[in-house]
């Protein structure tokens, strides 16, 4: 089961999504590949950003991995330090 709620203003949107495999953080904190926080950034064109992201050491999932949620096409990416982020194209 997946549930979500959100806050929105004219300039930003915060959406909280609870997934079935959500888990509490550990003490002390350890680096994990699946963090409970994922930043999402608006993009005019996901594919136009792909070469820029790769040039700076990150990567996006393949185009076939895109999905739709709350009115936008979405895709996950990984920054040079391994943190997961998301691009949203409305």
DACOR-V884247 format. One record per residue. N is the residue number from 1. D_CENTER is the distance of its C-alpha to the mean C-alpha in whole Angstrom. Layout:
BEGIN
n = [N & N]
d_center = [D_CENTER & D_CENTER]
END
This chain:
BEGIN
n = [1 & 2 & 3 & 4 & 5 & 6 & 7 & 8 & 9 & 10 & 11 & 12 & 13 & 14 & 15 & 16 & 17 & 18 & 19 & 20 & 21 & 22 & 23 & 24 & 25 & 26 & 27 & 28 & 29 & 30 & 31 & 32 & 33 & 34 & 35 & 36 & 37 & 38 & 39 & 40 & 41 & 42 & 43 & 44 & 45 & 46 & 47 & 48 & 49 & 50 & 51 & 52 & 53 & 54 & 55 & 56 & 57 & 58 & 59 & 60 & 61 & 62 & 63 & 64 & 65 & 66 & 67 & 68 & 69 & 70 & 71 & 72 & 73 & 74 & 75 & 76 & 77 & 78 & 79 & 80 & 81 & 82 & 83 & 84 & 85 & 86 & 87 & 88 & 89 & 90]
d_center = [19 & 16 & 16 & 15 & 16 & 15 & 17 & 17 & 19 & 20 & 18 & 15 & 13 & 12 & 11 & 12 & 11 & 14 & 14 & 17 & 17 & 15 & 18 & 19 & 19 & 22 & 24 & 25 & 21 & 20 & 17 & 15 & 13 & 11 & 11 & 11 & 9 & 5 & 5 & 5 & 8 & 10 & 12 & 15 & 15 & 12 & 15 & 17 & 14 & 14 & 18 & 17 & 14 & 16 & 19 & 18 & 17 & 13 & 12 & 10 & 11 & 14 & 14 & 16 & 13 & 11 & 12 & 12 & 12 & 13 & 15 & 12 & 11 & 8 & 7 & 5 & 7 & 9 & 11 & 15 & 15 & 12 & 10 & 6 & 4 & 3 & 6 & 8 & 12 & 14]
END
